[in-house]
Amino acid sequence: MNEDVNEYNSSDKKTEAERAGASEAAPKPGAGAEAEPSARSELEKLRHEILLQRADFINVRRRLEKQMHDEVRYASTALVRELVQVVDHLELALNHATEDDPMRKGVALVLDGMLKTLAKFEVRKTGAKGEKFDPSRHEAVSVVSDPALADDVVAEVVRPGYTFHDRLIRAAGVLVNRLPHDDPGKK
């Protein structure tokens, strides 16, 4: 029994000593109040930085997804440019063939098939007579003066332009109508 009492007393001493050490290690009431605002501001700073980095990550991911989508969508742009030249050659052959030429019908069928196939893949012709001249979609080959047409419009399409999806593959070669303007300084 004496042994049990001694063990009890020694464990009491340990807990008292531990309590004394814990009270010494605990921050003083005045010191904690000063450290608390700076710790909170540091925590807010870190939280803000994490939110900014997360937003940057999301933006980078979206940009990369769009870039990958565009690369897949426009991967065949070089092929489309080459096929557009083939269409030009077929149209040239058709325009120079006589009505009684037996090859004319075959060339017309091939050209029609090529244009339908290109249309399936969202390749469209651009440039039409009478539309407003737009230097981002038209290439001015020459300037004409036709009073029957408005100023700064396409008078004739020399070479059609093409778009692939929504991108311009080739600008339309056009003749632009320019009406003579009276120069007020020359009188």
C-alpha positions, 0 to 999 in steps of 0.5 A, spaced: 500 500 500 505 504 501 508 503 494 501 505 491 501 512 495 508 513 493 506 512 486 500 517 487 504 522 490 509 522 484 504 522 479 501 528 483 508 532 483 509 531 475 502 534 474 504 540 478 510 540 475 507 540 468 502 545 470 507 550 472 511 549 466 505 550 461 503 556 465 510 559 464 510 557 456 503 560 455 503 567 452 502 573 457 495 576 456 498 583 453 503 579 448 497 575 445 493 581 443 499 585 439 501 578 435 494 577 433 492 582 428 499 581 425 498 574 424 491 575 422 493 580 416 498 575 414 493 570 414 489 574 410 495 576 405 496 569 404 489 567 403 489 573 398 495 570 394 492 563 394 486 566 391 490 570 385 494 564 384 488 560 383 484 565 378 491 565 374 491 557 374 484 557 371 485 563 366 491 559 364 487 552 363 482 556 359 487 559 355 490 553 353 483 549 352 481 554 347 488 554 344 488 547 343 480 547 340 483 552 335 489 548 333 484 542 332 479 546 328 484 550 324 489 544 323 487 543 316 488 550 314 494 549 309 490 544 306 484 548 305 489 554 302 491 548 297 484 546 295 482 553 294 488 554 288 485 547 285 478 551 285 481 557 281 484 552 276 478 548 275 474 555 274 479 558 269 479 551 265 471 552 265 471 559 263 476 558 257 473 552 255 468 552 249 461 550 249 461 544 245 468 542 248 466 535 251 471 536 257 467 542 259 461 538 263 466 534 266 470 540 269 464 543 271 462 536 275 468 536 278 468 543 280 461 543 283 463 537 287 469 540 290 465 546 292 460 542 295 465 538 299 469 545 301 462 547 304 461 541 308 468 543 312 465 550 312 470 553 307 466 559 304 467 564 298 467 571 300 467 578 296 461 580 292 459 585 287 456 591 290 458 590 297 462 595 301 470 595 300 473 592 306 481 592 306 481 586 311 477 582 307 478 585 300 485 586 296 484 592 291 487 590 284 485 596 281 480 602 281 474 603 276 469 609 276 462 607 275 457 612 276 452 607 276 455 604 283 456 607 289 463 610 291 467 605 295 464 599 293 466 592 289 465 593 282 467 586 280 470 580 283 477 578 280 478 572 284 474 570 290 476 570 297 475 564 302 474 563 309 475 557 313 470 557 319 471 564 321 478 566 319 480 569 312 484 564 308 485 569 302 482 576 301 478 577 295 481 580 289 476 586 287 476 592 283 474 598 287 469 603 285 471 610 286 467 616 284 471 622 282 470 627 288 471 635 286 477 638 290 475 644 293 482 647 293 483 646 285 478 652 282 
